[in-house]
Amino acid sequence: MKTAAKTRFDTRLPKEQKELFEYAANLGGFRNLTDFIVFSAREQANKIIESHNDILSSARDRQLFFNAIMNPPNPNNQLKKAAARYKKALENK
């Protein structure tokens, strides 16, 4: 079984922040501050990436989306009929 290569990350932060993070780590049941920081950073990174990817997940999707906005197709018969039914329903209210 292969183990992942490890690397080091150092940071400096105000004492109050460290105490806050240690308190949260203890409340959260983490073994230590490092586990809490790594977990929290990973969770936030995943949220940011997921949010970014959910918007338009690929260059092809972006191209299709913007092409549809900039060059919309003409309405087909089904859409025209649906619009007429909607307009008639509004008039009957």
QUIRAQUI-V381616 format. One record per residue. RES is the residue in one small letter. PSI is psi as a letter, one per 20 degrees, with the letter a starting at -180 (* if undefined). D_CENTER is the distance of its C-alpha to the mean C-alpha in whole Angstrom. Layout:
res=RES psi=PSI d_center=D_CENTER
res=RES psi=PSI d_center=D_CENTER
This chain:
res=m psi=p d_center=33
res=k psi=q d_center=31
res=t psi=q d_center=29
res=a psi=q d_center=26
res=a psi=q d_center=28
res=k psi=q d_center=27
res=t psi=r d_center=27
res=r psi=q d_center=27
res=f psi=o d_center=25
res=d psi=q d_center=27
res=t psi=q d_center=26
res=r psi=p d_center=28
res=l psi=q d_center=27
res=p psi=q d_center=29
res=k psi=h d_center=31
res=e psi=h d_center=30
res=q psi=g d_center=26
res=k psi=g d_center=28
res=e psi=g d_center=29
res=l psi=g d_center=26
res=f psi=g d_center=24
res=e psi=g d_center=27
res=y psi=g d_center=28
res=a psi=h d_center=24
res=a psi=g d_center=25
res=n psi=g d_center=28
res=l psi=h d_center=27
res=g psi=i d_center=24
res=g psi=k d_center=27
res=f psi=q d_center=26
res=r psi=h d_center=28
res=n psi=r d_center=28
res=l psi=h d_center=26
res=t psi=g d_center=25
res=d psi=g d_center=23
res=f psi=g d_center=22
res=i psi=g d_center=20
res=v psi=g d_center=19
res=f psi=g d_center=17
res=s psi=g d_center=16
res=a psi=g d_center=15
res=r psi=g d_center=13
res=e psi=g d_center=11
res=q psi=g d_center=10
res=a psi=g d_center=9
res=n psi=g d_center=8
res=k psi=g d_center=5
res=i psi=g d_center=5
res=i psi=g d_center=6
res=e psi=g d_center=4
res=s psi=g d_center=1
res=h psi=g d_center=5
res=n psi=h d_center=6
res=d psi=h d_center=6
res=i psi=f d_center=8
res=l psi=o d_center=11
res=s psi=i d_center=11
res=s psi=r d_center=14
res=a psi=h d_center=17
res=r psi=g d_center=19
res=d psi=g d_center=16
res=r psi=g d_center=16
res=q psi=g d_center=20
res=l psi=g d_center=20
res=f psi=g d_center=18
res=f psi=h d_center=20
res=n psi=g d_center=23
res=a psi=h d_center=23
res=i psi=g d_center=23
res=m psi=h d_center=26
res=n psi=m d_center=28
res=p psi=q d_center=28
res=p psi=q d_center=30
res=n psi=q d_center=33
res=p psi=p d_center=33
res=n psi=r d_center=34
res=n psi=h d_center=37
res=q psi=g d_center=35
res=l psi=g d_center=33
res=k psi=g d_center=36
res=k psi=g d_center=37
res=a psi=g d_center=34
res=a psi=g d_center=34
res=a psi=g d_center=38
res=r psi=g d_center=38
res=y psi=g d_center=35
res=k psi=g d_center=37
res=k psi=g d_center=40
res=a psi=h d_center=38
res=l psi=h d_center=38
res=e psi=h d_center=41
res=n psi=i d_center=43
res=k psi=* d_center=41
